[in-house]
Structure formats: C-alpha cells, structure tokens
C-alpha cells in the first residue's frame, strides 16, 4: 500500500522533466528567435492590463507632483511679489526725495532771498483739517515768526501768518475769503485788490471799472502798495472777466499760481522791526 500512494518518484520525475524542458527552452532561445517573438506577443497582449493596473499609481504620482510644484511656485511668487513691493517702495522714496530736492532748489534760488531776511519752513501735515484755507508750519515764536509774517514759495504768494506758538504757526492761505492782496498787471500800472474766494475757486476782484483795460491771460503780480508783500512777486493769471449789468462794474477771476495740494516747503519773510 505504501508503494501505491508514495508520490516521491512522481515528484522526482517532474523535476527532471522540468529541468529538461528548461534546458530545451534555453537552447532554443539561444539559437532561435521563436521565444523572442513569443515574448513580444505576450507583452503586447498583457500591456493594456499592465497600463490599467499602473494607471492609479500614475494618477497619484502626477497629482502629488502637481501639488508639490504648485506649492513651490506659490512660494516663489510670494517671494517675487515681496521683492517687487520692496523695489516699488524704494523707487517711490527715491522719487519723493528727488521731488523734495527739486522743490528746495527752486525755493533757495528765489532772488528775494538775497534782499530780505528769511527762514525756510515746512508744512505740518493735518490729515483731517477743519479749515482747508489754513495750514500749519513748523516755525514759530522761537524763530522770530509773528502774526503778519509774509509766506511764499517758488510758485507765488502763499499767504500770511495769523497766529504763532513757540514751535509752530498758522498761515492764512491766499484763497481764504478774508485774505486781500493789492496786485497789478505785470509790466503795467493797472492796480487793484483781489481777495480769496474759497480754496476750490479762483481768486476774484469786484467793482473794477469798465474803463480799465484787462484781458484773459494777463499775469498779476504784487503791487507793493501795502508795503508788506514784495513788489512784483507772481500771484496768478486772469481767467475770466464778468460784467455785472446791475452794478455796471467788472468782476475779475484769477487763477493763482500756487498749487495748494503740492505745498511742502515755504519761505517766511521776517520783519526785523
């Protein structure tokens, strides 16, 4: 009974057969292209299966690479944006410095600075001003600045100091409705007085005789009649001449040379009396 159910001889036979077949296949593969073609055939048939099985891993790998690259790009973009912002701030500061230097250079070249004692002042910024026709400057009683001190810049007449503290002063701008200034047509003897009309409007002069020969574009300068403002300093140009039929007089409107929104540095003419 043992010999009947004994499988060892059969197992040995299988091993021998397998070895023989392997040797035959190896020899056939060396000296023949049959198995090469067979392998190509098998690979060709199972390649779709391999592709399908490999697809999820490929999708996972590509998705992971996408997020990694996207994260790297976002960090690089953030760094570049920070660098651009820093460069823009530097450029703005350089432009601001250049503008301030040009402004100071123009003021310091004023001929009147050689004729009268003066001092340079800077505006104190007020972000929510109550009165838009009054400004504050960083010079005061300590610098011999008193009410009545004349204020100007390279563009024209700015106004007049109305009150002073130890280190600061208030300046009434030329556009204030309580401001009056004697002027004349440049290179002419025609003289009259102009007044402020609000800082959003042009200066004006009322009750001018129709016999006075005025034209749009005429340049106005200080006449010096008040003996306060320097003679011949620029004020503005005539933009409109309106005839009032009821009063039988002309009203002249003048655009000042002063650009209030661009004021920063000022010159104060100190009265030594």
Buried (B, 14 or more C-beta within 10 A) or exposed (E): EEEEEEEEEEEEEEEEEEEEEEEEEEEEBEEEEEBEEEEEEEEEEEEEEEEEEEEEEEEEEEEEEEEEEEEEEEEEEEEEEEEEEEEEEEEEEEEEEEEEEEBBEEBEEBEBBEEEEBBBBBBEEEEEEEEBBBBBBBBBEEBBBBEEBBBBBBBBBBBBBBBBEEBBBBBBBBBBEEBEBBBBBBEEEBBBBBBBBEBEEBBBBBEBEEEEEBEEEBBBBBBBBEEBBBEBBBBBBBBEBEEEEEEEBBBBBBBBBBEBEEBBBBBBBBBEE
